[in-house]
Amino acid sequence: MATSSGSSATQINSGSEEALMDERKRKRMISNRESARRSRMRKQKHLDDLMTQLTQLQKQNHEIITNINFTTQHLLNVESENSVLRAQLNELTHRLQSLNEIISFLNDVHGDDDDDDDKTSIDFTQPAVADNIFLIPFHLAYLNQPIMASADNTFQH
């Protein structure tokens, strides 16, 4: 019977080893399941973070596009205003040139004899004389010539 008691001890050892192996296998399976659950949770959190970031980036993108549109509209308005101002500058420059020609003509008509002491010569570039020039009857003919400029008429499409 010694042989049978040795074999039963081996079976017990073998049975306890199998039970120990089964216990280790079960613990490993539980650990693997827990690890897989944590991995899924990390992936879900990462996906949620990416979705949040996507929403924020879309919002920022929309704000940037809105700012670009606003700035572009402002640029177009400034360019339009600049065009009007340039046209007005050209018109006023032309008017000034015309007025300077009139003044030059009037100076030529009255003559600029510095040799005469009779003070009949008028310097039309002086403000006091320019204010009084239209009181001279000879110059009233120039008052009937209108000089007109309008930004409304300049940019009709």
Secondary structure, DSSP 8 states (H G I E B T S, - for coil): -HHHHHHHHHHHHHHHHHHHHHHHHHHHHHHHHHHHHHHHHHHHHHHHHHHHHHHHHHHHHHHHHHHHHHHHHHHHHHHHHHHHHHHHHHHHHHHHHHHHHHHHHHHHHH---SS--S-----TTSHHHHHHGGGSGGGHHHHTS-----HHHHT--
